[in-house]
């Protein structure tokens, strides 16, 4: 491991043989000898000097070989590759390769070899140990060679823990190296050439979720502007979006072909600055242009947009800038009307809140802006919610404020949606990620399709500064959508209810300063549900008992984004282990040999703090840990969670 203090090259020490291994000296046909297909070293380096030596003196040290038939039996996956060979090189792949180059034109060339016919010929693990020892004695394995070596040992039946013990490294390092095998050949070669760092390569694997096409496209995207400024997850999301757009464009191209339409690439280049005047709206206008033979179309993210090649009729002689302003205002109003219709669908669905949330609900009802109130009033009337529709707007709202609980909740919900829409209608500013979140909600929950004008405004939003996933735009000041959400009461410093996201236990995501009663659980949960819905569009469906930190009980939000709530998730963990990984200089918590969480702010000596942190992580996963028991695993000291209380 060339980037690790736990290098297999320096620490690897296979067991010494109990006695000398008998070998037979033979002279065999050079063509009958092949290199071992499981040898992790693919790049044999510069063989020029070795070839010159063989030309002058021959092969001085015979390679060690095994019977090919027995090797094929030990490695069934390589049986086809070994077909026709008689001998397989165990030690001396460089000598065999160099000899093959020197005597390539001689079909009668022979090679002196040492034949081993002992049990190792049937033992894939033993063969790997010998080849690894020979390779690392010459030079350290590259990260990709290590990955191939680990994979071969795993295929031979060894567990990650056994591989780590034999190679003199941590199990975490074995797990990380195996991830590199998901890389495409181009990127794997870049890792070996040191033009792609191992950590960055693993980020590509994680972001692409094992999809090599996405991985390679992301790698190429980040190699040139503007991708150089994007993080790996952001670039991977953009690649996926572009792939989806490409599929949609292909479908639209087929549709246009079926309709006999001529497609134009750029309306501006085709029609000039007045291209908006050529655009067709409505079925009648499109049908008329089709009948006249002037109908063309262009493909956008929103679908096919139709234009007429006929000269448009202009009522007046407006300037280009004035025409653009008029057109922009027309498109804005059309989009505003369409969004309001989609939002009415959301407003018709009343959320369920406990009566303890009365203060939050009434805060919305007693302080709405006039534009928000008018919009929400229209939606509520359409949903047949509230008092007599004939009442004046002001009187109608007064009666709503004195209505029953369900009516008030429904009205407050409509006002919250109206505030989102009113913000998006503002003409004095560009759209932000908050507006993108509103469009995303309308799209996913109400089936809304953004217009071309809206898509242009969305495209003008700067990329997020963090790793927000595609389709989950940031809202307000927070960008990332939390998965694990904890609600707890802080009786020490804040003296109020707090929200924490994921494992960020040192800093609260939100404070409920008015809620200073630790027994006001219902009110706190209602407040938290409102915050999560407003900030992230998260719908909380319930709360479960948990623990944020030792000694501080918490309530864990149940929602669709919680990985522990996903259907078909993994079964219960049999063993939790905590160990320090010197490769990344971090503590690693493993769930049945799989990385679960890590903490890079503690040193190797901080065992007690690491155990407390790990206990908190388990508590957040609803796992009760009674303590940690030290256990030696090779050269590594690890700590095993006591889940029974019997240790």
C-alpha positions in Angstrom: 0.0 0.0 0.0 2.1 2.8 -1.2 -0.1 5.5 0.5 -0.3 3.7 3.8 1.8 3.3 6.9 0.3 -0.2 7.0 1.9 -1.2 3.7 1.6 -4.8 2.8 5.0 -4.3 1.1 6.7 -3.7 4.4 4.6 -5.7 6.8 3.7 -8.8 4.7 5.3 -11.9 6.2 3.9 -15.3 5.1 4.6 -18.2 7.3 7.9 -19.9 6.9 7.7 -23.5 5.4 8.3 -26.2 7.8 10.8 -27.9 5.5 12.4 -27.5 2.2 10.0 -28.0 -0.7 11.1 -30.7 -3.2 11.3 -29.4 -6.8 12.3 -31.2 -10.0 14.5 -29.5 -12.6 13.1 -29.9 -16.1 13.5 -28.5 -19.6 10.1 -27.8 -21.2 8.8 -26.0 -24.2 8.7 -22.3 -23.7 5.2 -22.1 -25.3 3.8 -24.6 -22.8 4.6 -22.2 -19.8 2.2 -19.3 -19.0 2.2 -16.8 -16.2 -0.3 -17.1 -13.4 -3.7 -15.4 -14.2 -4.2 -14.6 -10.5 -0.9 -12.8 -10.1 -1.9 -9.3 -8.8 1.1 -7.6 -10.5 0.1 -6.7 -14.0 2.9 -4.2 -14.8 6.2 -6.1 -14.8 8.2 -2.9 -15.2 11.1 -2.4 -17.7 12.4 -5.8 -18.9 15.0 -4.4 -21.2 18.1 -5.3 -19.1 16.6 -8.7 -18.3 16.1 -9.4 -22.0 19.7 -8.5 -22.8 20.9 -10.8 -20.1 18.8 -13.7 -21.4 20.1 -13.1 -24.9 23.7 -13.3 -23.7 23.6 -15.8 -20.8 20.1 -17.5 -21.0 17.8 -17.7 -18.0 20.1 -18.2 -15.1 17.5 -18.8 -12.4 14.8 -21.2 -13.6 11.2 -20.1 -12.9 9.2 -22.2 -10.4 6.1 -23.7 -12.1 3.0 -25.8 -11.2 1.1 -28.3 -13.3 -1.5 -26.3 -15.3 -4.2 -28.9 -14.9 -4.0 -28.7 -11.1 -3.9 -24.9 -11.1 -7.0 -24.8 -13.3 -8.7 -27.1 -10.8 -7.9 -24.8 -8.0 -9.0 -21.7 -10.0 -12.1 -22.8 -12.0 -12.6 -19.2 -13.2 -9.3 -19.4 -15.1 -9.8 -22.9 -16.6 -10.5 -21.5 -20.1 -7.5 -19.2 -19.9 -5.2 -22.0 -19.0 -6.5 -24.4 -21.6 -3.6 -25.7 -23.8 -1.0 -24.8 -21.2 1.1 -27.4 -19.4 2.8 -25.3 -16.7 1.9 -22.2 -14.8 4.5 -19.9 -13.3 4.4 -19.6 -9.5 7.6 -17.6 -9.2 9.5 -15.9 -12.1 6.8 -14.1 -14.2 9.3 -11.5 -15.3 11.8 -14.1 -16.4 9.1 -16.0 -18.4 7.8 -12.8 -20.0 11.3 -11.6 -20.9 12.3 -15.1 -22.4 9.1 -15.0 -24.4 10.1 -11.7 -26.0 13.7 -12.8 -26.7 12.7 -16.1 -28.3 9.3 -15.0 -29.7 10.2 -16.2 -33.2 11.5 -19.6 -32.2 8.7 -22.3 -31.9 11.2 -24.8 -30.6 12.5 -22.6 -27.8 12.8 -24.3 -24.4 12.9 -23.1 -20.8 14.6 -24.6 -17.8 12.1 -24.7 -14.9 11.7 -26.0 -11.3 8.6 -28.0 -11.0 6.6 -28.1 -7.7 4.0 -30.9 -7.4 3.3 -30.6 -3.7 0.0 -29.5 -2.2 0.4 -25.9 -3.1 -0.6 -26.7 -6.7 -4.2 -27.3 -5.3 -4.1 -24.4 -2.8 -5.1 -21.0 -4.3 -4.4 -19.2 -1.0 -0.9 -20.7 -0.8 -0.2 -19.7 -4.4 -1.3 -16.1 -3.7 1.0 -16.0 -0.6 4.0 -17.0 -2.6 3.3 -14.6 -5.5 2.6 -11.7 -3.1 5.8 -12.4 -1.2 7.9 -12.4 -4.5 6.2 -9.2 -5.8 6.6 -7.2 -2.6 10.2 -8.3 -2.2 10.9 -6.6 -5.5 8.8 -3.4 -5.0 5.6 -2.4 -3.1 2.3 -3.3 -4.7 0.4 -0.4 -6.2 -3.1 0.3 -4.8 -4.7 -1.5 -7.7 -2.4 -4.4 -7.4 -3.3 -4.6 -3.7 -7.0 -4.5 -4.6 -6.5 -7.4 -7.1 -4.5 -9.3 -4.5 -7.2 -8.9 -1.9 -9.9 -9.9 -4.3 -8.0 -13.0 -5.3 -7.6 -14.0 -1.7 -11.3 -13.3 -1.1 -12.1 -15.6 -4.1 -9.9 -18.2 -2.5 -12.2 -18.3 0.5 -10.5 -15.9 3.0 -12.4 -13.4 5.0 -11.5 -9.7 5.1 -10.2 -10.2 8.6 -8.0 -13.1 7.5 -6.7 -11.1 4.6 -5.8 -8.2 6.8 -4.0 -10.5 9.3 -1.9 -12.0 6.5 -1.1 -8.8 4.8 -0.3 -6.8 7.9 -2.9 -4.1 7.5 -6.3 -3.1 9.0 -9.5 -4.7 7.8 -10.8 -1.2 7.0 -7.9 -0.9 4.5 -8.8 -4.2 2.9 -12.5 -3.1 2.5 -11.4 0.3 1.0 -9.0 -1.3 -1.5 -11.6 -3.8 -2.7 -13.8 -0.8 -3.6 -11.2 0.2 -6.2 -12.0 -2.8 -8.3 -15.3 -1.1 -9.3 -13.2 1.5 -11.2 -13.2 1.4 -15.0 -9.8 0.4 -16.5 -9.0 4.0 -17.5 -9.4 5.2 -13.9 -7.7 2.2 -12.4 -4.7 3.0 -14.6 -4.8 6.6 -13.4 -4.6 5.3 -9.8 -1.6 3.2 -10.6 0.0 6.2 -12.5 -0.7 8.3 -9.4 -2.6 10.9 -11.4 -5.7 10.0 -9.5 -5.5 9.8 -5.7 -6.9 6.7 -3.9 -9.3 8.7 -1.7 -10.6 10.6 -4.7 -11.1 7.4 -6.7 -13.1 5.9 -3.8 -15.3 9.1 -3.9 -16.0 8.4 -7.6 -17.0 4.8 -6.7 -19.4 6.0 -3.9 -20.9 8.8 -5.9 -21.5 6.6 -9.0 -22.9 3.8 -6.8 -20.8 1.3 -8.8 -22.0 2.4 -12.2 -18.8 2.5 -14.3 -20.3 4.6 -17.1 -21.4 7.3 -14.6 -17.9 7.0 -12.9 -16.0 7.5 -16.1 -18.3 10.3 -17.4 -17.9 12.0 -14.0 -14.1 11.7 -14.1 -14.1 13.2 -17.6 -16.5 16.0 -16.6 -14.3 17.1 -13.8 -11.2 17.1 -16.0 -12.3 20.3 -17.8 -14.3 23.5 -17.0 -16.7 24.0 -15.4 -16.5 20.5 -13.8 -13.1 21.3 -12.1 -14.9 23.4 -9.5 -17.5 20.7 -8.7 -17.2 18.1 -6.0 -17.4 14.5 -7.1 -21.0 13.9 -5.8 -22.2 17.1 -7.5 -20.5 16.1 -10.8 -22.0 12.6 -10.6 -25.5 14.0 -10.1 -25.0 16.3 -13.1 -23.9 13.3 -15.2 -27.0 11.4 -14.2 -29.2 14.4 -15.1 -27.5 14.8 -18.4 -28.0 11.1 -19.1 -31.7 11.4 -18.3 -31.9 14.5 -20.5 -30.2 12.5 -23.3 -32.7 9.7 -23.0 -35.6 12.2 -23.1 -34.1 13.9 -26.1 -33.9 10.6 -28.0 -37.6 9.9 -27.2 -38.5 13.4 -28.4 -36.5 13.0 -31.6 -38.4 9.8 -32.3 -41.7 11.6 -31.6 -40.8 14.5 -34.0 -39.8 12.0 -36.7 -43.1 10.2 -36.3 -44.9 13.5 -36.7 -42.9 14.4 -39.8 -41.5 17.5 -38.1 -38.3 19.3 -39.0 -36.2 19.9 -35.9 -34.1 23.1 -35.4 -31.2 23.2 -33.0 -31.4 26.9 -31.8 -34.4 29.1 -32.4 -32.3 32.2 -31.9 -29.9 31.2 -34.7 -32.8 30.3 -37.0 -35.1 33.3 -36.4 -32.8 35.9 -34.8 -33.7 38.1 -31.9 -37.4 37.9 -32.7 -37.6 34.2 -32.3 -40.2 34.6 -29.5 -42.6 35.9 -32.2 -42.3 32.7 -34.1 -43.1 30.5 -31.1 -46.5 28.8 -31.2 -48.8 28.4 -28.2 -51.9 26.2 -28.2 -53.2 23.3 -30.3 -55.0 25.5 -32.8 -51.9 27.6 -33.7 -49.8 24.4 -34.0 -52.4 22.7 -36.2 -52.6 25.8 -38.4 -48.9 25.9 -38.9 -48.8 22.2 -39.7 -51.5 22.6 -42.3 -49.5 25.6 -43.8 -46.3 23.5 -43.9 -44.5 26.1 -41.7 -44.3 24.0 -38.5 -40.9 23.2 -37.0 -39.9 22.3 -33.5 -36.9 22.3 -31.1 -36.2 20.0 -28.2 -36.0 21.4 -24.7 -35.8 19.8 -21.3 -39.5 20.5 -21.0 -40.4 18.7 -24.2 -41.0 19.8 -27.8 -41.5 23.5 -28.4 -43.1 24.5 -31.7 -42.3 27.4 -34.0 -43.6 28.7 -37.3 -41.2 29.6 -40.1 -43.8 32.1 -41.5 -43.1 35.8 -40.9 -45.0 36.8 -37.7 -47.5 39.6 -37.7 -46.4 42.5 -35.5 -48.9 44.9 -34.1 -46.3 47.6 -33.5 -42.6 48.2 -34.0 -41.1 47.3 -30.7 -37.4 47.2 -29.9 -35.8 43.9 -29.2 -35.3 44.6 -25.5 -38.8 45.9 -25.1 -40.2 42.8 -26.9 -38.1 40.6 -24.6 -39.4 42.3 -21.5 -43.0 41.9 -22.7 -42.4 38.2 -23.6 -40.6 37.6 -20.3 -43.5 39.1 -18.4 -46.0 37.0 -20.3 -44.1 33.8 -19.6 -43.7 34.8 -15.9 -47.5 35.2 -15.6 -48.2 32.0 -17.4 -45.8 30.1 -15.1 -47.3 31.8 -12.1 -50.8 30.7 -13.0 -49.6 27.1 -13.7 -47.8 26.9 -10.4 -50.8 28.2 -8.5 -52.9 25.4 -10.0 -50.4 22.8 -9.0 -50.1 24.3 -5.5 -53.8 24.1 -5.1 -53.4 20.3 -5.3 -51.0 20.5 -2.3 -53.3 22.9 -0.4 -56.2 20.5 -0.7 -54.3 17.9 1.3 -54.5 18.8 5.0 -51.6 17.7 7.2 -52.1 16.1 10.6 -50.8 18.0 13.6 -51.5 17.4 17.3 -53.4 20.1 19.2 -50.2 20.9 21.0 -49.1 22.7 17.9 -51.8 25.4 18.3 -49.2 28.2 18.9 -47.5 27.4 15.6 -50.8 27.1 13.7 -52.1 30.3 15.1 -48.9 32.2 14.4 -49.6 31.5 10.7 -53.3 32.4 10.9 -52.8 35.7 12.7 -49.9 37.1 10.7 -50.4 36.4 7.0 -49.4 38.9 4.3 -52.3 40.1 2.2 -51.0 38.4 -1.0 -50.5 35.1 0.9 -54.0 35.4 2.4 -55.6 36.0 -1.0 -53.9 33.1 -2.6 -54.6 30.7 0.3 -58.2 31.9 0.4 -58.6 30.9 -3.2 -57.1 27.5 -2.7 -59.2 26.8 0.5 -62.4 27.8 -1.3 -61.6 25.4 -4.1 -61.1 22.6 -1.5 -64.4 23.6 0.2 -62.6 24.4 3.4 -63.8 27.2 5.7 -66.9 29.3 6.3 -69.4 30.7 3.8 -67.5 31.6 0.6 -69.7 34.6 0.1 -68.2 36.3 3.2 -65.7 39.2 2.6 -62.1 38.1 2.7 -61.3 39.7 6.1 -64.5 38.3 7.7 -63.8 34.9 6.3 -60.3 34.8 7.8 -61.7 36.0 11.2 -64.1 33.1 11.3 -61.3 30.6 10.3 -59.2 31.8 13.2 -62.1 30.8 15.5 -62.9 27.6 13.7 -62.2 24.0 14.8 -58.7 22.5 15.0 -58.7 20.7 11.6 -59.9 23.8 9.7 -57.2 26.0 11.4 -54.5 23.4 10.5 -55.7 23.2 6.9 -55.7 27.0 6.6 -52.3 27.4 8.2 -51.0 24.8 5.8 -52.4 26.7 2.8 -50.8 29.9 4.1 -47.4 28.2 4.4 -47.7 27.1 0.7 -48.8 30.5 -0.3 -45.8 32.1 1.2 -43.6 29.8 -0.9 -45.4 30.8 -4.1 -45.4 34.5 -3.3 -41.6 34.3 -2.7 -41.2 32.6 -6.1 -43.2 35.4 -7.8 -40.9 38.2 -6.7 -39.6 40.1 -9.7 -36.8 42.0 -7.9 -34.5 39.1 -7.5 -33.1 35.9 -9.2 -34.3 32.6 -8.0 -32.4 30.8 -5.2 -32.2 27.2 -3.9 -35.3 28.0 -1.8 -37.3 28.6 -5.0 -35.8 25.5 -6.6 -37.0 23.5 -3.6 -40.5 24.9 -4.1 -40.5 23.9 -7.8 -39.1 20.5 -6.8 -42.0 20.0 -4.4 -44.6 21.0 -6.9 -43.0 18.6 -9.4 -42.7 15.6 -7.1 -45.9 16.0 -5.1 -48.3 17.7 -7.6 -47.1 16.4 -10.9 -46.0 19.9 -12.1 -43.8 20.3 -15.2 -41.7 23.5 -15.1 -42.0 25.7 -18.2 -39.1 26.5 -20.4 -39.0 30.0 -18.8 -38.8 28.4 -15.3 -36.2 26.0 -16.4 -34.0 28.9 -17.5 -34.4 30.5 -14.1 -33.5 27.2 -12.4 -30.5 26.7 -14.6 -29.2 30.2 -13.6 -29.0 29.2 -9.9 -25.3 28.7 -8.8 -24.4 25.1 -8.0 -24.6 24.3 -4.2 -21.4 24.7 -2.2 -21.8 21.2 -0.7 -22.7 17.7 -1.9 -26.5 18.1 -2.2 -27.9 15.3 -4.3 -29.7 16.0 -7.5 -33.4 16.6 -7.1 -33.0 17.7 -3.4 -32.2 21.4 -3.6 -31.3 23.3 -0.5 -33.8 25.4 1.4 -32.9 28.5 3.4 -29.4 28.3 4.9 -29.1 24.5 5.0 -28.4 22.6 1.8 -28.0 18.9 2.7 -31.2 16.9 3.5 -30.7 15.1 6.8 -31.4 11.4 7.2 -31.2 10.8 11.0 -33.0 13.5 12.9 -33.0 13.7 16.7 -35.2 15.9 19.0 -34.0 16.4 22.6 -34.3 18.8 25.5 -31.1 20.6 26.6 -31.4 21.3 30.3 -27.8 22.6 30.6 -27.1 25.4 28.2 -30.0 26.2 25.8 -32.8 25.2 28.3 -35.1 24.4 25.3 -35.8 21.7 22.8 -33.2 21.2 20.1 -33.1 19.5 16.7 -29.9 17.6 15.6 -29.2 16.2 12.2 -27.4 12.9 11.5 -24.4 12.5 13.9 -23.7 16.2 14.3 -24.2 16.1 18.1 -22.0 19.1 18.9 -24.1 21.7 17.2 -27.9 21.9 17.0 -29.6 22.4 13.7 -32.5 24.4 15.2 -33.6 25.8 18.6 -37.2 26.0 19.9 -36.5 28.8 22.3 -40.1 29.4 23.3 -40.5 25.7 24.3 -38.7 25.6 27.7 -40.8 22.9 29.3 -39.1 19.4 29.1 -42.5 17.8 29.4 -44.0 19.6 26.4 -43.1 16.6 24.1 -46.2 17.0 21.8 -45.5 20.7 21.2 -41.8 20.0 20.6 -42.6 17.3 18.1 -45.1 19.5 16.3 -42.5 22.3 16.1 -39.9 19.9 14.8 -42.2 18.5 12.1 -43.0 22.1 10.9 -39.3 23.0 10.8 -38.4 19.9 8.8 -41.3 20.3 6.4 -40.4 24.0 5.9 -36.7 23.6 5.5 -36.3 20.3 3.7 -39.8 19.2 2.6 -39.5 16.2 5.0 -42.8 14.7 6.2 -42.4 13.2 9.7 -44.7 10.2 10.1 -43.8 9.5 13.8 -41.2 9.5 16.5 -39.4 6.7 18.3 -37.5 6.7 21.6 -33.7 6.9 21.2 -30.6 8.5 22.6 -28.6 11.4 21.2 -25.8 11.3 23.7 -25.2 9.2 26.8 -27.6 10.6 29.5 -29.7 12.6 27.1 -32.9 10.8 25.9 -34.1 11.9 22.4 -36.9 11.3 20.0 -35.9 10.0 16.5 -37.9 11.2 13.6 -39.5 8.6 11.4 -39.6 9.7 7.7 -39.0 8.3 4.2 -35.4 9.5 4.1 -34.3 7.6 7.2 -32.1 4.7 6.0 -33.2 2.6 9.0 -36.8 2.9 7.9 -36.2 1.8 4.3 -38.1 -1.4 3.3 -36.0 -4.4 2.6 -33.1 -3.0 4.7 -30.3 -5.2 6.1 -31.1 -7.5 9.0 -29.9 -7.1 12.5 -26.2 -6.7 13.1 -24.5 -9.6 14.8 -21.3 -7.9 16.0 -20.3 -4.3 16.3 -16.5 -3.6 16.4 -14.6 -0.4 17.1 -11.0 0.0 15.9 -8.5 2.7 15.0 -7.6 2.9 11.4 -4.1 4.5 11.0 -4.6 4.7 7.2 -7.2 7.5 7.6 -6.2 8.4 11.1 -9.7 7.8 12.3 -11.8 5.5 14.5 -14.0 3.2 12.5 -17.2 1.5 13.7 -17.9 -1.8 11.8 -21.2 -3.6 11.6 -20.5 -7.2 10.8 -17.3 -6.3 9.0 -18.9 -3.4 7.1 -18.0 0.2 7.8 -20.9 1.9 9.6 -19.5 5.3 10.9 -16.1 6.9 11.4 -14.7 9.7 13.6 -11.5 11.5 12.5 -11.4 14.0 15.4 -10.0 11.6 18.0 -6.5 10.2 18.2 -5.5 6.5 18.7 -5.1 7.2 22.4 -8.6 8.5 22.8 -10.1 5.1 23.5 -12.6 6.2 26.1 -13.9 9.1 24.0 -14.1 6.8 21.0 -16.2 4.2 23.0 -18.5 7.0 24.1 -18.9 8.2 20.5 -19.6 4.7 19.3 -22.1 4.1 22.0 -23.9 7.2 21.0 -24.0 6.1 17.3 -25.4 2.7 18.4 -28.0 4.5 20.6 -29.0 6.6 17.6 -29.5 3.3 15.7 -31.7 2.0 18.6 -29.0 -0.4 19.7 -28.3 -0.7 23.5 -24.6 -1.0 24.2 -23.6 -2.1 27.7 -19.9 -1.5 27.2 -16.9 -2.4 25.1 -14.5 -5.4 25.4 -11.0 -5.2 24.1 -9.9 -8.0 21.8 -6.7 -8.6 19.8 -7.1 -9.1 16.1 -3.7 -9.9 14.7 -1.6 -6.7 15.3 -4.7 -4.6 15.8 -6.5 -4.1 19.1 -10.2 -3.7 18.6 -13.2 -3.2 20.9 -16.4 -5.3 20.7 -19.7 -4.0 21.8 -21.4 -5.8 24.6 -25.1 -6.0 23.6 -26.2 -8.5 26.3 -24.8 -6.9 29.5 -23.2 -10.3 30.5 -19.6 -9.2 29.9 
